[in-house]
């Protein structure tokens, strides 16, 4: 509670009524506070998505203000990346995906915006990695990237995880972007390394990534229903079934491509049965995933050729 109070005071003071020395002290306070687990849990544990959706843009700019003063702080770079990624997915991409067909232009605008936000998030976390590993970039040759990844340790796991998620997030908003397509194999290298370091990380969240990766891509780009289902099983194991989005990853990819409407409905209903309060750090995403599951069940005709 004390940390949260200190953060609120710092946010109020940064508005501009004080001299440079006091402002610098405030910025130092923000740098120490913004990247903490306590702050991130306040965000991911929120039970009112609309409240957070209205507040998060201001927090994103606070992160960027702090980075102007402390650009070489890997913790703030990672925290900024995760906040931008959350906003892009939860409050831009997901609402866009549920817009009706007659709002095509609005949907395209929102998807384009989500893509830019994901790329911004990706660049922040890649910068965090490059501080510890100078020269690190997704533009590295495969051999150089593999060589650099081989030296990384469990301490690098959060950055590897979010570098992969933000890259994949950008791709899902524009699957015809050839540059993003060309980077997918390297994104897989990042997440494969993360999986080797700790496959239980984020309650199996890395496996969730691979469910979407193998389940969404065509075979020509590496897609595999068998691999997706393997990672689905592991994701359920490590999350103990407490992450609603895991069920939607199979329903929204393989079940649609194979027109398996029965499993689609079963998995959406399992997502709706998850107790959103059982794991409070995941409450926000579970609430949003359940909204998406309800919407998917109400729009079966959008996904399946269902006879009369």
C-alpha positions in Angstrom: 0.0 0.0 0.0 2.9 2.3 0.8 4.3 1.8 -2.7 1.1 2.7 -4.3 0.7 5.8 -2.2 4.3 6.9 -3.1 3.5 6.4 -6.8 0.4 8.5 -6.6 2.2 11.3 -4.9 5.0 11.1 -7.6 2.4 11.3 -10.4 0.8 14.4 -8.9 4.1 16.2 -8.4 5.4 15.6 -11.9 2.7 18.0 -13.3 5.1 21.0 -13.3 4.9 23.3 -10.3 8.3 22.5 -8.9 11.9 23.2 -9.6 14.3 21.0 -11.6 15.9 19.3 -8.6 12.5 18.3 -7.2 11.3 17.1 -10.6 14.4 15.0 -10.9 13.7 13.4 -7.5 10.1 12.7 -8.6 11.3 11.1 -11.8 13.7 8.9 -9.8 10.7 7.9 -7.6 8.7 7.0 -10.7 11.6 5.0 -12.2 11.8 3.0 -9.0 8.0 2.4 -8.8 6.6 1.9 -12.3 8.3 -1.3 -13.1 7.4 -3.2 -9.9 5.2 -6.2 -9.6 2.8 -4.3 -7.4 2.0 -1.8 -10.1 1.6 -4.4 -12.8 -0.8 -6.5 -10.6 -2.9 -3.4 -10.0 -3.4 -3.3 -13.8 -3.8 -7.0 -14.6 -6.0 -7.6 -11.6 -8.5 -4.9 -12.4 -12.1 -6.0 -12.4 -13.5 -3.1 -14.4 -12.0 -3.1 -17.9 -13.7 0.2 -18.8 -12.0 1.9 -15.9 -8.6 0.7 -16.9 -9.2 1.3 -20.6 -9.9 5.0 -19.7 -6.9 5.3 -17.4 -4.2 3.3 -19.3 -3.4 5.9 -22.0 -2.3 8.4 -19.4 -0.1 5.8 -17.7 1.5 4.9 -21.1 2.5 8.6 -21.5 3.9 8.6 -17.9 6.1 5.6 -18.8 7.4 7.4 -21.9 8.0 10.6 -19.9 10.1 8.6 -17.4 12.0 7.0 -20.3 12.9 10.4 -21.6 14.8 11.0 -18.4 16.0 7.4 -17.8 16.2 5.9 -21.3 18.7 3.2 -20.3 16.5 1.6 -17.6 15.7 -1.9 -18.8 13.0 -2.4 -16.1 11.1 0.7 -17.3 11.6 -0.3 -20.9 10.0 -3.7 -20.2 7.2 -2.2 -18.1 6.5 0.3 -20.9 6.4 -2.6 -23.4 4.0 -4.7 -21.4 1.7 -1.8 -20.8 1.5 -0.8 -24.5 1.0 -4.5 -25.5 -1.8 -4.8 -23.0 -3.5 -1.7 -24.3 -3.1 -2.7 -27.9 -4.6 -6.2 -27.4 -7.3 -5.5 -24.8 -8.6 -2.1 -25.8 -7.8 -1.8 -29.5 -7.4 -5.1 -31.3 -10.0 -7.1 -29.4 -12.8 -4.5 -29.7 -11.9 -4.2 -33.4 -12.3 -7.9 -33.9 -15.8 -7.8 -32.6 -17.0 -4.9 -34.9 -19.8 -5.8 -37.3 -19.1 -6.2 -41.0 -20.6 -2.9 -42.0 -17.9 -1.1 -39.9 -15.1 -2.3 -42.1 -13.3 1.1 -42.3 -13.4 1.6 -38.5 -12.1 -2.0 -38.0 -9.2 -1.4 -40.4 -8.4 1.9 -38.7 -8.4 0.2 -35.2 -6.3 -2.8 -36.5 -3.8 -0.4 -38.0 -3.6 1.5 -34.7 -3.2 -1.8 -32.8 -0.3 -2.8 -35.1 1.5 0.5 -34.4 1.0 0.0 -30.7 2.3 -3.5 -30.8 5.4 -2.5 -32.8 6.0 0.3 -30.3 5.8 -2.2 -27.5 8.1 -4.5 -29.4 10.7 -1.8 -29.9 10.8 -0.9 -26.2 11.4 -4.5 -25.1 14.0 -5.1 -27.8 15.8 -1.9 -26.6 15.8 -3.4 -23.1 17.4 -6.6 -24.4 20.0 -4.6 -26.4 21.2 -2.8 -23.2 22.4 -6.1 -21.8 23.3 -7.6 -25.2 24.6 -4.8 -27.4 23.6 -5.3 -31.0 20.6 -7.5 -30.3 18.0 -7.1 -33.0 15.5 -9.2 -34.9 17.4 -8.1 -38.0 20.4 -10.2 -37.0 21.2 -13.2 -39.2 19.8 -16.5 -37.9 23.3 -17.7 -36.8 24.1 -14.5 -34.9 20.7 -14.5 -33.2 21.0 -18.1 -32.2 24.5 -17.4 -30.8 23.3 -14.5 -28.8 20.3 -16.4 -27.5 22.6 -19.2 -26.4 24.2 -16.9 -23.8 20.9 -15.7 -22.3 19.7 -16.8 -18.9 16.5 -17.1 -16.9 16.9 -13.4 -16.0 16.2 -12.6 -19.6 13.0 -14.6 -19.8 10.5 -11.7 -19.3 12.1 -9.7 -22.2 12.2 -12.7 -24.5 8.6 -13.5 -23.7 7.3 -10.0 -24.4 9.5 -9.6 -27.5 7.8 -12.7 -28.9 4.3 -11.7 -27.8 4.5 -8.1 -29.2 5.9 -9.3 -32.5 3.2 -11.9 -32.9 0.6 -9.3 -31.8 1.7 -7.0 -34.6 1.5 -9.9 -37.1 -2.1 -10.8 -36.1 -3.3 -7.3 -36.9 -1.8 -7.5 -40.5 -1.1 -11.0 -41.7 -0.2 -9.7 -45.2 2.8 -7.6 -43.9 5.7 -9.3 -45.6 8.3 -7.8 -43.3 6.5 -9.2 -40.3 6.0 -12.6 -42.0 9.8 -12.7 -42.7 10.5 -12.2 -39.0 8.2 -15.0 -37.7 11.0 -17.6 -37.7 13.1 -15.3 -35.5 10.2 -14.7 -33.2 9.9 -18.4 -32.8 13.6 -18.6 -31.9 13.0 -16.1 -29.1 10.0 -18.0 -27.7 11.7 -21.4 -28.1 14.6 -20.1 -26.0 12.1 -18.8 -23.4 10.4 -22.2 -23.4 13.8 -23.8 -22.7 14.5 -21.5 -19.9 11.2 -22.1 -18.1 8.1 -23.5 -19.8 6.0 -22.8 -16.7 6.6 -19.0 -17.0 3.4 -17.0 -16.6 1.5 -20.2 -15.9 2.4 -21.7 -19.2 1.9 -18.5 -21.2 4.7 -19.4 -23.6 2.7 -22.5 -24.6 -0.3 -20.2 -25.2 1.9 -18.3 -27.8 2.7 -21.5 -29.6 -1.0 -22.6 -29.6 -1.8 -19.4 -31.5 1.3 -19.6 -33.7 0.8 -23.2 -34.9 -3.0 -23.0 -34.9 -3.3 -19.8 -36.9 -0.7 -20.2 -39.6 -1.1 -22.2 -42.8 1.1 -25.2 -43.2 3.3 -23.4 -45.7 4.3 -20.9 -42.9 4.8 -23.6 -40.3 1.3 -24.1 -39.0 0.5 -27.5 -37.4 -2.7 -28.6 -35.7 -0.8 -31.4 -33.9 1.7 -29.0 -32.4 -0.9 -26.5 -31.5 -2.9 -29.2 -29.6 0.3 -30.3 -27.8 1.0 -26.8 -26.5 -2.7 -26.4 -25.7 -2.5 -29.4 -23.4 0.7 -28.0 -21.7 -0.9 -24.5 -21.4 -3.9 -26.0 -19.6 -1.6 -28.1 -17.3 0.5 -25.1 -16.1 -2.5 -22.7 -15.8 -4.6 -25.3 -14.1 -7.4 -24.2 -16.4 -7.6 -20.7 -14.9 -6.9 -18.8 -18.1 -10.0 -18.4 -20.3 -8.0 -17.2 -23.3 -6.3 -20.6 -23.6 -9.6 -22.2 -24.6 -10.2 -19.5 -27.2 -6.8 -20.0 -28.8 -7.9 -23.4 -30.2 -11.5 -22.5 -30.8 -10.5 -19.4 -32.7 -8.0 -21.1 -34.9 -8.1 -24.8 -35.5 -11.8 -25.3 -34.9 -12.7 -22.6 -37.4 -10.3 -23.9 -40.0 -11.6 -27.5 -39.6 -15.2 -26.3 -39.1 -15.4 -28.2 -35.8 -18.4 -26.3 -34.5 -19.0 -28.7 -31.6 -15.6 -28.3 -30.1 -15.7 -24.6 -30.8 -18.9 -24.3 -28.6 -17.4 -26.6 -26.0 -14.2 -24.6 -25.6 -16.0 -21.2 -25.6 -18.3 -22.5 -22.8 -15.2 -23.7 -20.9 -13.8 -20.3 -21.2 -17.0 -18.8 -19.8 -16.9 -21.2 -16.8 -13.5 -20.0 -15.6 -13.7 -18.3 -12.2 -12.3 -14.8 -12.9 -11.5 -14.3 -9.2 -9.5 -17.6 -8.8 -6.3 -16.0 -10.0 -6.5 -12.2 -9.4 -3.4 -11.2 -11.4 -5.1 -12.7 -14.5 -8.6 -11.3 -13.7 -8.6 -8.6 -16.3 -7.6 -10.9 -19.2 -10.1 -13.5 -18.1 -13.0 -11.0 -18.0 -12.0 -9.8 -21.5 -11.6 -13.3 -22.8 -15.1 -14.3 -21.5 -16.6 -11.3 -23.2 -14.9 -12.5 -26.4 -16.1 -16.1 -25.8 -19.7 -14.9 -25.4 -19.4 -12.8 -28.6 -18.0 -15.8 -30.5 -20.9 -18.0 -29.5 -23.4 -15.3 -30.5 -21.7 -15.0 -34.0 -21.4 -18.7 -35.0 -22.6 -17.8 -38.5 -19.5 -15.6 -38.9 -17.3 -18.7 -38.5 -19.2 -21.7 -39.6 -21.4 -22.9 -42.5 -24.3 -24.0 -40.4 -27.3 -25.5 -42.2 -30.9 -24.8 -41.4 
